[in-house]
């Protein structure tokens, strides 16, 4: 089997962490900053960072329309945190001029979990991971994270916020959608690359490889 080439959009955000995890699960990981680089990858990760900044840089580097076109052609894309916002067709609490790349029929609320000081870790039951093989919850980190306010009929919900966090404390956002998939597009509100749980990236690489 040919090793899939998975790009990480390297305009802003936690690029290095995604590259390392992708390599650990068997992908050839490369950075993407130019149209020619985007044209050469089998899949793409949109990393966490600042969604408004990434949006502006996509347009400055002439990647926005090309990425939209490649998504329409079926390019597998995984969006983490800010990447989830970029993949949403509609957003709430964005800036006046903020655009998304789109592709997923969902409404995402930007900074839904609050400020940086409201960041937290929790374990999630993740469909397609927690219920496969040895399974078990996925350890996740939420940092100024979004959530999915509404999901269309073609969007598969993969994870929701549990009633309590890893410290046993009640979570006000219990039940909110924080991971979803629509065809070859995968989005999470959290940062799996930070916690060291590589299974979300493994799932994405299997999607890129046709699994």
Protein Blocks (a to p, Z undefined) as FASTA:
>chain_A
ZZddddddffbcjfklmmmmmmmnopacdddfbfklmmmpcbdcddeddfklmmmmmmmn
opmmmmmmmmmnopacddehjlmmmmpmbdehiafklccebjiacdddehklopfklgcc
dddddehklmgcjlpadddddehiacdfbdcfklccfbdcdfbdfkopacfkgoiacbdc
ehjbccdfbdfklnopaklmmmmmmmmnoZZ
